[in-house]
């Protein structure tokens, strides 16, 4: 397994609409393994393939708490159906927008349909935190990052802040 480089804003690749996976071959399976490894190393709780520069409709998620066993979930060609009318807001962050955390409102529940690693169609009803993470990651497959849900003013400020936080990190390391 390889830890891959995570791309960050304003990299235009993040605006790519990812393509469905046609065949679940060794390349796809090793990409999923790498994505899981990369997510844990970051550390993060979710990652979309485009965040490592691969425009394929694949997500990995692990929302297990630190004191729980790891529980990596992978979703191939996920689709969200039946979002609830009830909304909930969580403070979100993103490995592609480091240094920025903002409250984002999304449906509190949704169902995700996807293929598992064996190519078998699965469907799961998600609530609360998992629903938020799934919707956040799904956005990436459609070229959307979470700060795109903010007003233009707040979004521009968030992206500037993220870029600045990385520059000052670099300077501190020099
Ligand atoms: Zn993200």
Backbone and ligand atoms as CSV (ligand in chain L), in Angstrom:
chain,resi,resn,atom,element,x,y,z
A,1,UNK,N,N,0.845,-1.206,0.000
A,1,UNK,CA,C,0.000,0.000,0.000
A,1,UNK,C,C,0.877,1.252,0.000
A,2,UNK,N,N,0.391,2.252,-0.654
A,2,UNK,CA,C,1.166,3.485,-0.805
A,2,UNK,C,C,0.340,4.660,-0.301
A,3,UNK,N,N,1.001,5.536,0.425
A,3,UNK,CA,C,0.337,6.780,0.812
A,3,UNK,C,C,0.480,7.742,-0.367
A,4,UNK,N,N,-0.658,8.189,-0.874
A,4,UNK,CA,C,-0.622,9.081,-2.040
A,4,UNK,C,C,-0.721,10.542,-1.598
A,5,UNK,N,N,-0.312,11.429,-2.486
A,5,UNK,CA,C,-0.359,12.858,-2.167
A,5,UNK,C,C,-1.791,13.373,-2.311
A,6,UNK,N,N,-2.238,14.120,-1.314
A,6,UNK,CA,C,-3.590,14.689,-1.349
A,6,UNK,C,C,-3.516,16.082,-1.978
A,7,UNK,N,N,-4.338,16.310,-3.008
A,7,UNK,CA,C,-4.330,17.630,-3.644
A,7,UNK,C,C,-5.213,18.596,-2.846
A,8,UNK,N,N,-4.868,19.864,-2.905
A,8,UNK,CA,C,-5.562,20.861,-2.091
A,8,UNK,C,C,-6.028,22.035,-2.958
A,9,UNK,N,N,-6.983,22.798,-2.394
A,9,UNK,CA,C,-7.448,24.003,-3.100
A,9,UNK,C,C,-6.276,24.957,-3.266
A,10,UNK,N,N,-6.183,25.684,-4.371
A,10,UNK,CA,C,-7.150,25.796,-5.472
A,10,UNK,C,C,-6.840,24.881,-6.660
A,11,UNK,N,N,-6.312,23.703,-6.437
A,11,UNK,CA,C,-6.006,22.789,-7.553
A,11,UNK,C,C,-7.275,22.537,-8.389
A,12,UNK,N,N,-7.243,22.878,-9.691
A,12,UNK,CA,C,-8.463,22.766,-10.508
A,12,UNK,C,C,-8.968,21.329,-10.667
A,13,UNK,N,N,-8.101,20.346,-10.414
A,13,UNK,CA,C,-8.551,18.943,-10.482
A,13,UNK,C,C,-9.721,18.673,-9.536
A,14,UNK,N,N,-9.776,19.438,-8.434
A,14,UNK,CA,C,-10.863,19.243,-7.458
A,14,UNK,C,C,-12.227,19.584,-8.039
A,15,UNK,N,N,-12.230,20.269,-9.175
A,15,UNK,CA,C,-13.509,20.619,-9.817
A,15,UNK,C,C,-13.940,19.572,-10.853
A,16,UNK,N,N,-13.140,18.531,-11.002
A,16,UNK,CA,C,-13.442,17.474,-11.981
A,16,UNK,C,C,-14.676,16.678,-11.563
A,17,UNK,N,N,-15.510,16.338,-12.551
A,17,UNK,CA,C,-16.596,15.396,-12.284
A,17,UNK,C,C,-16.035,14.002,-12.546
A,18,UNK,N,N,-15.995,13.173,-11.521
A,18,UNK,CA,C,-15.354,11.861,-11.634
A,18,UNK,C,C,-16.207,10.898,-12.455
A,19,UNK,N,N,-15.529,9.953,-13.091
A,19,UNK,CA,C,-16.182,8.970,-13.972
A,19,UNK,C,C,-16.549,7.704,-13.190
A,20,UNK,N,N,-17.681,7.081,-13.550
A,20,UNK,CA,C,-18.020,5.812,-12.901
A,20,UNK,C,C,-16.938,4.748,-13.155
A,21,UNK,N,N,-16.785,3.848,-12.208
A,21,UNK,CA,C,-15.868,2.716,-12.365
A,21,UNK,C,C,-16.589,1.682,-13.233
A,22,UNK,N,N,-15.923,1.233,-14.316
A,22,UNK,CA,C,-16.576,0.262,-15.205
A,22,UNK,C,C,-16.259,-1.167,-14.780
A,23,UNK,N,N,-14.987,-1.399,-14.424
A,23,UNK,CA,C,-14.564,-2.743,-14.022
A,23,UNK,C,C,-13.816,-2.635,-12.701
A,24,UNK,N,N,-14.183,-3.490,-11.745
A,24,UNK,CA,C,-13.457,-3.485,-10.469
A,24,UNK,C,C,-12.287,-4.455,-10.611
A,25,UNK,N,N,-11.165,-3.912,-11.091
A,25,UNK,CA,C,-9.983,-4.754,-11.334
A,25,UNK,C,C,-8.932,-4.487,-10.248
A,26,UNK,N,N,-7.761,-5.096,-10.404
A,26,UNK,CA,C,-6.708,-4.946,-9.391
A,26,UNK,C,C,-6.295,-3.489,-9.208
A,27,UNK,N,N,-6.346,-2.742,-10.300
A,27,UNK,CA,C,-5.951,-1.328,-10.222
A,27,UNK,C,C,-6.906,-0.565,-9.291
A,28,UNK,N,N,-8.213,-0.848,-9.439
A,28,UNK,CA,C,-9.219,-0.199,-8.593
A,28,UNK,C,C,-9.048,-0.648,-7.135
A,29,UNK,N,N,-8.828,-1.950,-6.944
A,29,UNK,CA,C,-8.697,-2.457,-5.571
A,29,UNK,C,C,-7.445,-1.899,-4.895
A,30,UNK,N,N,-6.357,-1.754,-5.649
A,30,UNK,CA,C,-5.163,-1.213,-4.996
A,30,UNK,C,C,-5.297,0.289,-4.786
A,31,UNK,N,N,-6.061,0.959,-5.652
A,31,UNK,CA,C,-6.359,2.381,-5.404
A,31,UNK,C,C,-7.135,2.520,-4.087
A,32,UNK,N,N,-8.116,1.656,-3.875
A,32,UNK,CA,C,-8.910,1.714,-2.638
A,32,UNK,C,C,-8.003,1.486,-1.414
A,33,UNK,N,N,-7.112,0.492,-1.501
A,33,UNK,CA,C,-6.174,0.243,-0.391
A,33,UNK,C,C,-5.310,1.474,-0.124
A,34,UNK,N,N,-4.818,2.083,-1.185
A,34,UNK,CA,C,-3.982,3.283,-1.041
A,34,UNK,C,C,-4.787,4.432,-0.432
A,35,UNK,N,N,-6.039,4.555,-0.859
A,35,UNK,CA,C,-6.878,5.646,-0.338
A,35,UNK,C,C,-7.109,5.473,1.168
A,36,UNK,N,N,-7.341,4.232,1.585
A,36,UNK,CA,C,-7.570,3.968,3.016
A,36,UNK,C,C,-6.305,4.313,3.809
A,37,UNK,N,N,-5.160,3.857,3.293
A,37,UNK,CA,C,-3.865,4.140,3.933
A,37,UNK,C,C,-3.624,5.654,4.009
A,38,UNK,N,N,-3.920,6.347,2.925
A,38,UNK,CA,C,-3.713,7.801,2.845
A,38,UNK,C,C,-4.632,8.524,3.827
A,39,UNK,N,N,-5.887,8.046,3.923
A,39,UNK,CA,C,-6.858,8.654,4.854
A,39,UNK,C,C,-6.375,8.500,6.298
A,40,UNK,N,N,-5.902,7.305,6.661
A,40,UNK,CA,C,-5.428,7.086,8.039
A,40,UNK,C,C,-4.182,7.912,8.341
A,41,UNK,N,N,-3.302,8.037,7.338
A,41,UNK,CA,C,-2.040,8.753,7.555
A,41,UNK,C,C,-2.282,10.245,7.735
A,42,UNK,N,N,-3.358,10.767,7.102
A,42,UNK,CA,C,-3.551,12.227,7.045
A,42,UNK,C,C,-3.605,12.917,8.426
A,43,UNK,N,N,-4.372,12.549,9.453
A,43,UNK,CA,C,-5.464,11.577,9.422
A,43,UNK,C,C,-6.770,12.258,9.049
A,44,UNK,N,N,-7.677,11.467,8.466
A,44,UNK,CA,C,-8.991,11.993,8.109
A,44,UNK,C,C,-10.027,10.907,8.268
A,45,UNK,N,N,-11.308,11.268,8.068
A,45,UNK,CA,C,-12.386,10.284,8.234
A,45,UNK,C,C,-13.051,9.943,6.908
A,46,UNK,N,N,-12.595,10.565,5.827
A,46,UNK,CA,C,-13.147,10.242,4.515
A,46,UNK,C,C,-12.239,10.779,3.421
A,47,UNK,N,N,-12.283,10.109,2.282
A,47,UNK,CA,C,-11.446,10.547,1.159
A,47,UNK,C,C,-12.104,10.099,-0.145
A,48,UNK,N,N,-12.109,10.991,-1.122
A,48,UNK,CA,C,-12.603,10.652,-2.462
A,48,UNK,C,C,-11.394,10.488,-3.377
A,49,UNK,N,N,-11.544,9.623,-4.391
A,49,UNK,CA,C,-10.400,9.319,-5.269
A,49,UNK,C,C,-9.817,10.582,-5.913
A,50,UNK,N,N,-10.679,11.544,-6.245
A,50,UNK,CA,C,-10.170,12.758,-6.896
A,50,UNK,C,C,-9.209,13.520,-5.970
A,51,UNK,N,N,-9.333,13.319,-4.659
A,51,UNK,CA,C,-8.420,14.008,-3.733
A,51,UNK,C,C,-6.987,13.466,-3.829
A,52,UNK,N,N,-6.835,12.279,-4.419
A,52,UNK,CA,C,-5.484,11.812,-4.722
A,52,UNK,C,C,-5.261,11.881,-6.237
A,53,UNK,N,N,-6.078,12.698,-6.903
A,53,UNK,CA,C,-5.859,13.008,-8.317
A,53,UNK,C,C,-6.435,11.995,-9.297
A,54,UNK,N,N,-7.260,11.057,-8.802
A,54,UNK,CA,C,-7.828,10.036,-9.699
A,54,UNK,C,C,-9.331,10.298,-9.881
A,55,UNK,N,N,-9.761,10.650,-11.114
A,55,UNK,CA,C,-11.166,11.027,-11.313
A,55,UNK,C,C,-12.100,9.817,-11.469
A,56,UNK,N,N,-12.163,8.990,-10.418
A,56,UNK,CA,C,-13.055,7.822,-10.427
A,56,UNK,C,C,-14.024,7.941,-9.264
A,57,UNK,N,N,-15.250,7.391,-9.465
A,57,UNK,CA,C,-16.277,7.524,-8.423
A,57,UNK,C,C,-16.060,6.473,-7.331
A,58,UNK,N,N,-15.101,6.783,-6.458
A,58,UNK,CA,C,-14.750,5.898,-5.340
A,58,UNK,C,C,-14.563,6.753,-4.084
A,59,UNK,N,N,-15.126,6.273,-2.960
A,59,UNK,CA,C,-14.966,6.940,-1.664
A,59,UNK,C,C,-14.506,5.929,-0.626
A,60,UNK,N,N,-13.719,6.381,0.327
A,60,UNK,CA,C,-13.454,5.580,1.519
A,60,UNK,C,C,-13.783,6.431,2.743
A,61,UNK,N,N,-14.310,5.779,3.757
A,61,UNK,CA,C,-14.760,6.467,4.970
A,61,UNK,C,C,-14.463,5.582,6.168
A,62,UNK,N,N,-14.030,6.192,7.272
A,62,UNK,CA,C,-13.980,5.470,8.547
A,62,UNK,C,C,-14.306,6.471,9.646
A,63,UNK,N,N,-15.505,6.319,10.224
A,63,UNK,CA,C,-15.895,7.266,11.280
A,63,UNK,C,C,-15.787,6.620,12.669
A,64,UNK,N,N,-15.054,5.500,12.760
A,64,UNK,CA,C,-14.849,4.881,14.084
A,64,UNK,C,C,-14.094,5.870,14.986
A,65,UNK,N,N,-14.468,5.885,16.274
A,65,UNK,CA,C,-13.755,6.761,17.210
A,65,UNK,C,C,-12.356,6.191,17.466
A,66,UNK,N,N,-11.507,7.057,18.061
A,66,UNK,CA,C,-10.128,6.642,18.293
A,66,UNK,C,C,-10.025,5.390,19.158
A,67,UNK,N,N,-10.981,5.236,20.115
A,67,UNK,CA,C,-10.914,4.081,21.016
A,67,UNK,C,C,-11.612,2.847,20.434
A,68,UNK,N,N,-12.085,2.962,19.189
A,68,UNK,CA,C,-12.744,1.822,18.551
A,68,UNK,C,C,-11.820,1.207,17.496
A,69,UNK,N,N,-12.127,-0.036,17.124
A,69,UNK,CA,C,-11.347,-0.686,16.063
A,69,UNK,C,C,-11.602,0.037,14.739
A,70,UNK,N,N,-10.608,0.021,13.887
A,70,UNK,CA,C,-10.766,0.631,12.572
A,70,UNK,C,C,-11.872,-0.071,11.792
A,71,UNK,N,N,-12.634,0.728,11.049
A,71,UNK,CA,C,-13.743,0.160,10.287
A,71,UNK,C,C,-13.829,0.854,8.925
A,72,UNK,N,N,-12.848,0.555,8.046
A,72,UNK,CA,C,-12.849,1.251,6.753
A,72,UNK,C,C,-13.977,0.776,5.842
A,73,UNK,N,N,-14.737,1.734,5.321
A,73,UNK,CA,C,-15.826,1.436,4.395
A,73,UNK,C,C,-15.404,1.944,3.029
A,74,UNK,N,N,-15.700,1.194,1.977
A,74,UNK,CA,C,-15.424,1.720,0.642
A,74,UNK,C,C,-16.684,1.658,-0.206
A,75,UNK,N,N,-16.840,2.656,-1.030
A,75,UNK,CA,C,-18.045,2.822,-1.850
A,75,UNK,C,C,-17.612,3.049,-3.296
A,76,UNK,N,N,-18.068,2.182,-4.191
A,76,UNK,CA,C,-17.763,2.342,-5.612
A,76,UNK,C,C,-19.051,2.788,-6.307
A,77,UNK,N,N,-18.932,3.789,-7.159
A,77,UNK,CA,C,-20.092,4.372,-7.871
A,77,UNK,C,C,-21.259,4.693,-6.926
A,78,UNK,N,N,-20.995,5.382,-5.818
A,78,UNK,CA,C,-22.092,5.667,-4.874
A,78,UNK,C,C,-23.098,6.661,-5.446
A,79,UNK,N,N,-24.329,6.495,-5.003
A,79,UNK,CA,C,-25.417,7.415,-5.379
A,79,UNK,C,C,-26.219,7.687,-4.135
A,80,UNK,N,N,-26.613,8.939,-3.955
A,80,UNK,CA,C,-27.428,9.277,-2.796
A,80,UNK,C,C,-28.888,9.343,-3.209
A,81,UNK,N,N,-29.731,8.640,-2.461
A,81,UNK,CA,C,-31.162,8.722,-2.728
A,81,UNK,C,C,-31.915,9.024,-1.428
A,82,UNK,N,N,-33.139,9.500,-1.580
A,82,UNK,CA,C,-34.020,9.768,-0.441
A,82,UNK,C,C,-33.411,10.612,0.675
A,83,UNK,N,N,-32.834,11.777,0.357
A,83,UNK,CA,C,-32.350,12.624,1.460
A,83,UNK,C,C,-33.529,13.100,2.305
A,84,UNK,N,N,-33.349,13.178,3.619
A,84,UNK,CA,C,-34.436,13.621,4.495
A,84,UNK,C,C,-34.666,15.112,4.320
A,85,UNK,N,N,-35.904,15.534,4.655
A,85,UNK,CA,C,-36.173,16.973,4.612
A,85,UNK,C,C,-35.544,17.662,5.811
A,86,UNK,N,N,-35.415,16.903,6.889
A,86,UNK,CA,C,-34.792,17.475,8.090
A,86,UNK,C,C,-33.305,17.673,7.832
A,87,UNK,N,N,-32.836,18.884,8.154
A,87,UNK,CA,C,-31.431,19.192,7.938
A,87,UNK,C,C,-30.694,19.165,9.272
A,88,UNK,N,N,-29.399,19.010,9.182
A,88,UNK,CA,C,-28.580,19.024,10.375
A,88,UNK,C,C,-27.287,19.729,9.995
A,89,UNK,N,N,-26.660,20.401,10.941
A,89,UNK,CA,C,-25.388,20.999,10.555
A,89,UNK,C,C,-24.267,20.507,11.454
A,90,UNK,N,N,-23.161,20.223,10.794
A,90,UNK,CA,C,-21.948,19.778,11.484
A,90,UNK,C,C,-20.825,20.708,11.073
A,91,UNK,N,N,-19.840,20.838,11.932
A,91,UNK,CA,C,-18.651,21.579,11.545
A,91,UNK,C,C,-17.810,20.640,10.685
A,92,UNK,N,N,-17.604,21.017,9.431
A,92,UNK,CA,C,-16.865,20.156,8.510
A,92,UNK,C,C,-15.472,20.690,8.257
A,93,UNK,N,N,-14.593,19.749,7.947
A,93,UNK,CA,C,-13.249,20.092,7.498
A,93,UNK,C,C,-12.955,19.191,6.317
A,94,UNK,N,N,-11.827,19.411,5.663
A,94,UNK,CA,C,-11.534,18.619,4.461
A,94,UNK,C,C,-10.024,18.547,4.275
A,95,UNK,N,N,-9.533,17.357,3.953
A,95,UNK,CA,C,-8.091,17.195,3.749
A,95,UNK,C,C,-7.597,18.028,2.567
A,96,UNK,N,N,-8.519,18.408,1.680
A,96,UNK,CA,C,-8.133,19.242,0.536
A,96,UNK,C,C,-8.273,20.738,0.817
A,97,UNK,N,N,-8.812,21.067,2.011
A,97,UNK,CA,C,-8.922,22.474,2.420
A,97,UNK,C,C,-8.369,22.584,3.849
A,98,UNK,N,N,-7.085,22.255,4.032
A,98,UNK,CA,C,-6.551,22.199,5.393
A,98,UNK,C,C,-6.654,23.549,6.105
A,99,UNK,N,N,-6.882,23.480,7.416
A,99,UNK,CA,C,-6.891,24.698,8.230
A,99,UNK,C,C,-8.225,25.402,8.267
A,100,UNK,N,N,-9.266,24.845,7.609
A,100,UNK,CA,C,-10.567,25.508,7.554
A,100,UNK,C,C,-11.653,24.577,8.089
A,101,UNK,N,N,-12.481,25.096,8.990
A,101,UNK,CA,C,-13.607,24.337,9.541
A,101,UNK,C,C,-14.825,25.244,9.513
A,102,UNK,N,N,-15.918,24.775,8.928
A,102,UNK,CA,C,-17.126,25.591,8.818
A,102,UNK,C,C,-18.351,24.715,9.019
A,103,UNK,N,N,-19.385,25.315,9.636
A,103,UNK,CA,C,-20.668,24.627,9.789
A,103,UNK,C,C,-21.354,24.545,8.426
A,104,UNK,N,N,-21.737,23.345,8.027
A,104,UNK,CA,C,-22.451,23.162,6.753
A,104,UNK,C,C,-23.745,22.398,7.049
A,105,UNK,N,N,-24.844,22.897,6.444
A,105,UNK,CA,C,-26.143,22.274,6.664
A,105,UNK,C,C,-26.433,21.284,5.528
A,106,UNK,N,N,-26.836,20.071,5.907
A,106,UNK,CA,C,-27.151,19.041,4.906
A,106,UNK,C,C,-28.296,18.193,5.431
A,107,UNK,N,N,-28.954,17.414,4.540
A,107,UNK,CA,C,-29.976,16.480,5.029
A,107,UNK,C,C,-29.404,15.570,6.131
A,108,UNK,N,N,-30.204,15.357,7.162
A,108,UNK,CA,C,-29.766,14.599,8.331
A,108,UNK,C,C,-29.643,13.100,8.038
A,109,UNK,N,N,-30.433,12.641,7.054
A,109,UNK,CA,C,-30.403,11.219,6.695
A,109,UNK,C,C,-30.402,11.095,5.186
A,110,UNK,N,N,-29.797,10.030,4.714
A,110,UNK,CA,C,-29.888,9.717,3.282
A,110,UNK,C,C,-29.564,8.248,3.092
A,111,UNK,N,N,-29.939,7.732,1.940
A,111,UNK,CA,C,-29.575,6.355,1.607
A,111,UNK,C,C,-28.487,6.417,0.557
A,112,UNK,N,N,-27.473,5.575,0.711
A,112,UNK,CA,C,-26.445,5.505,-0.319
A,112,UNK,C,C,-26.476,4.119,-0.953
A,113,UNK,N,N,-26.548,4.135,-2.285
A,113,UNK,CA,C,-26.492,2.901,-3.074
A,113,UNK,C,C,-25.110,2.848,-3.680
A,114,UNK,N,N,-24.470,1.692,-3.671
A,114,UNK,CA,C,-23.096,1.625,-4.191
A,114,UNK,C,C,-22.738,0.179,-4.508
A,115,UNK,N,N,-21.575,0.002,-5.110
A,115,UNK,CA,C,-21.038,-1.339,-5.320
A,115,UNK,C,C,-19.960,-1.576,-4.286
A,116,UNK,N,N,-19.944,-2.782,-3.719
A,116,UNK,CA,C,-18.838,-3.115,-2.815
A,116,UNK,C,C,-17.662,-3.628,-3.648
A,117,UNK,N,N,-16.575,-4.023,-2.969
A,117,UNK,CA,C,-15.354,-4.400,-3.696
A,117,UNK,C,C,-15.542,-5.645,-4.559
A,118,UNK,N,N,-16.599,-6.431,-4.262
A,118,UNK,CA,C,-16.892,-7.613,-5.085
A,118,UNK,C,C,-17.855,-7.270,-6.228
A,119,UNK,N,N,-18.214,-5.997,-6.332
A,119,UNK,CA,C,-19.116,-5.593,-7.404
A,119,UNK,C,C,-20.578,-5.863,-7.092
A,120,UNK,N,N,-20.868,-6.150,-5.822
A,120,UNK,CA,C,-22.251,-6.442,-5.419
A,120,UNK,C,C,-22.932,-5.138,-5.016
A,121,UNK,N,N,-24.147,-4.924,-5.522
A,121,UNK,CA,C,-24.870,-3.700,-5.194
A,121,UNK,C,C,-25.320,-3.715,-3.730
A,122,UNK,N,N,-25.056,-2.637,-3.029
A,122,UNK,CA,C,-25.409,-2.516,-1.620
A,122,UNK,C,C,-26.186,-1.224,-1.435
A,123,UNK,N,N,-26.913,-1.151,-0.334
A,123,UNK,CA,C,-27.580,0.101,-0.015
A,123,UNK,C,C,-27.637,0.233,1.498
A,124,UNK,N,N,-27.367,1.428,1.986
A,124,UNK,CA,C,-27.361,1.623,3.434
A,124,UNK,C,C,-27.988,2.975,3.765
A,125,UNK,N,N,-28.834,2.979,4.799
A,125,UNK,CA,C,-29.438,4.225,5.268
A,125,UNK,C,C,-28.464,4.870,6.255
A,126,UNK,N,N,-28.104,6.112,6.010
A,126,UNK,CA,C,-27.108,6.788,6.856
A,126,UNK,C,C,-27.775,7.912,7.630
A,127,UNK,N,N,-27.344,8.074,8.873
A,127,UNK,CA,C,-27.867,9.152,9.718
A,127,UNK,C,C,-26.713,9.930,10.331
A,128,UNK,N,N,-27.015,11.155,10.765
A,128,UNK,CA,C,-26.059,11.940,11.549
A,128,UNK,C,C,-24.721,12.091,10.859
A,129,UNK,N,N,-23.665,11.808,11.631
A,129,UNK,CA,C,-22.287,12.002,11.163
A,129,UNK,C,C,-21.992,11.251,9.859
A,130,UNK,N,N,-22.423,9.978,9.768
A,130,UNK,CA,C,-22.124,9.203,8.556
A,130,UNK,C,C,-22.808,9.830,7.337
A,131,UNK,N,N,-24.055,10.302,7.545
A,131,UNK,CA,C,-24.785,10.943,6.442
A,131,UNK,C,C,-24.029,12.187,5.973
A,132,UNK,N,N,-23.518,12.955,6.932
A,132,UNK,CA,C,-22.755,14.163,6.583
A,132,UNK,C,C,-21.492,13.815,5.807
A,133,UNK,N,N,-20.749,12.820,6.313
A,133,UNK,CA,C,-19.473,12.468,5.668
A,133,UNK,C,C,-19.728,11.938,4.257
A,134,UNK,N,N,-20.726,11.073,4.113
A,134,UNK,CA,C,-21.061,10.528,2.786
A,134,UNK,C,C,-21.387,11.675,1.819
A,135,UNK,N,N,-22.206,12.619,2.275
A,135,UNK,CA,C,-22.604,13.713,1.373
A,135,UNK,C,C,-21.428,14.620,1.046
A,136,UNK,N,N,-20.560,14.847,2.023
A,136,UNK,CA,C,-19.351,15.640,1.798
A,136,UNK,C,C,-18.475,14.962,0.735
A,137,UNK,N,N,-18.269,13.660,0.895
A,137,UNK,CA,C,-17.403,12.930,-0.042
A,137,UNK,C,C,-18.046,12.823,-1.428
A,138,UNK,N,N,-19.381,12.608,-1.452
A,138,UNK,CA,C,-20.100,12.556,-2.735
A,138,UNK,C,C,-19.916,13.851,-3.514
A,139,UNK,N,N,-19.948,14.973,-2.810
A,139,UNK,CA,C,-19.722,16.278,-3.445
A,139,UNK,C,C,-18.407,16.277,-4.226
A,140,UNK,N,N,-17.358,15.679,-3.635
A,140,UNK,CA,C,-16.056,15.660,-4.320
A,140,UNK,C,C,-16.164,14.988,-5.686
A,141,UNK,N,N,-16.985,13.929,-5.766
A,141,UNK,CA,C,-17.124,13.205,-7.042
A,141,UNK,C,C,-17.798,14.080,-8.094
A,142,UNK,N,N,-18.500,15.113,-7.626
A,142,UNK,CA,C,-19.171,16.035,-8.544
A,142,UNK,C,C,-18.434,17.372,-8.650
A,143,UNK,N,N,-17.179,17.390,-8.229
A,143,UNK,CA,C,-16.353,18.582,-8.380
A,143,UNK,C,C,-16.653,19.688,-7.380
A,144,UNK,N,N,-17.266,19.309,-6.251
A,144,UNK,CA,C,-17.662,20.308,-5.251
A,144,UNK,C,C,-16.877,20.081,-3.954
A,145,UNK,N,N,-16.315,21.149,-3.395
A,145,UNK,CA,C,-15.707,21.044,-2.067
A,145,UNK,C,C,-16.625,21.744,-1.056
A,146,UNK,N,N,-16.478,21.408,0.236
A,146,UNK,CA,C,-17.500,21.860,1.192
A,146,UNK,C,C,-17.619,23.376,1.279
A,147,UNK,N,N,-16.517,24.086,1.040
A,147,UNK,CA,C,-16.605,25.549,1.128
A,147,UNK,C,C,-17.435,26.144,-0.021
A,148,UNK,N,N,-17.701,25.335,-1.065
A,148,UNK,CA,C,-18.590,25.797,-2.143
A,148,UNK,C,C,-20.014,26.000,-1.643
A,149,UNK,N,N,-20.344,25.428,-0.480
A,149,UNK,CA,C,-21.684,25.629,0.095
A,149,UNK,C,C,-21.806,26.972,0.824
A,150,UNK,N,N,-20.683,27.647,1.002
A,150,UNK,CA,C,-20.700,28.949,1.693
A,150,UNK,C,C,-20.988,30.068,0.683
A,151,UNK,N,N,-21.291,31.264,1.203
A,151,UNK,CA,C,-21.438,32.419,0.315
A,151,UNK,C,C,-20.086,32.681,-0.346
A,152,UNK,N,N,-20.100,33.385,-1.481
A,152,UNK,CA,C,-18.856,33.620,-2.213
A,152,UNK,C,C,-17.812,34.315,-1.322
A,153,UNK,N,N,-18.289,35.283,-0.553
A,153,UNK,CA,C,-17.387,36.033,0.322
A,153,UNK,C,C,-16.702,35.106,1.324
A,154,UNK,N,N,-17.522,34.268,1.986
A,154,UNK,CA,C,-16.975,33.347,2.998
A,154,UNK,C,C,-16.075,32.289,2.366
A,155,UNK,N,N,-16.471,31.860,1.138
A,155,UNK,CA,C,-15.684,30.833,0.450
A,155,UNK,C,C,-14.306,31.379,0.071
A,156,UNK,N,N,-14.277,32.575,-0.510
A,156,UNK,CA,C,-12.995,33.163,-0.899
A,156,UNK,C,C,-12.093,33.334,0.319
A,157,UNK,N,N,-12.711,33.756,1.431
A,157,UNK,CA,C,-11.948,33.964,2.660
A,157,UNK,C,C,-11.393,32.613,3.163
A,158,UNK,N,N,-12.233,31.560,3.095
A,158,UNK,CA,C,-11.829,30.235,3.579
A,158,UNK,C,C,-10.661,29.694,2.751
A,159,UNK,N,N,-10.739,29.880,1.426
A,159,UNK,CA,C,-9.680,29.347,0.561
A,159,UNK,C,C,-8.370,30.098,0.805
A,160,UNK,N,N,-8.481,31.419,0.965
A,160,UNK,CA,C,-7.287,32.223,1.279
A,160,UNK,C,C,-6.653,31.753,2.585
A,161,UNK,N,N,-7.530,31.503,3.569
A,161,UNK,CA,C,-7.058,31.081,4.887
A,161,UNK,C,C,-6.338,29.730,4.778
A,162,UNK,N,N,-6.902,28.831,3.972
A,162,UNK,CA,C,-6.306,27.511,3.814
A,162,UNK,C,C,-4.927,27.604,3.156
A,163,UNK,N,N,-4.842,28.413,2.112
A,163,UNK,CA,C,-3.558,28.569,1.414
A,163,UNK,C,C,-2.522,29.185,2.362
A,164,UNK,N,N,-2.976,30.176,3.127
A,164,UNK,CA,C,-2.073,30.865,4.058
A,164,UNK,C,C,-1.597,29.905,5.154
A,165,UNK,N,N,-2.513,29.055,5.640
A,165,UNK,CA,C,-2.137,28.145,6.731
A,165,UNK,C,C,-1.055,27.183,6.262
A,166,UNK,N,N,-1.101,26.803,4.983
A,166,UNK,CA,C,-0.077,25.896,4.455
A,166,UNK,C,C,1.240,26.612,4.253
A,167,UNK,N,N,1.171,27.870,3.793
A,167,UNK,CA,C,2.407,28.620,3.558
A,167,UNK,C,C,3.135,28.838,4.878
A,168,UNK,N,N,2.370,29.174,5.932
A,168,UNK,CA,C,3.055,29.456,7.201
A,168,UNK,C,C,3.602,28.169,7.800
A,169,UNK,N,N,2.916,27.030,7.516
A,169,UNK,CA,C,3.428,25.746,7.988
A,169,UNK,C,C,4.790,25.460,7.352
A,170,UNK,N,N,4.855,25.731,6.021
A,170,UNK,CA,C,6.084,25.491,5.295
A,170,UNK,C,C,7.219,26.338,5.870
A,171,UNK,N,N,6.900,27.639,6.111
A,171,UNK,CA,C,7.926,28.541,6.627
A,171,UNK,C,C,8.435,28.083,7.980
A,172,UNK,N,N,7.492,27.569,8.804
A,172,UNK,CA,C,7.893,27.117,10.129
A,172,UNK,C,C,8.837,25.908,10.058
A,173,UNK,N,N,8.665,25.135,8.997
A,173,UNK,CA,C,9.491,23.929,8.877
A,173,UNK,C,C,10.861,24.214,8.297
A,174,UNK,N,N,11.017,25.425,7.774
A,174,UNK,CA,C,12.302,25.727,7.139
A,174,UNK,C,C,13.354,26.175,8.154
L,1,ZN,ZN,ZN,-13.360,16.761,1.572
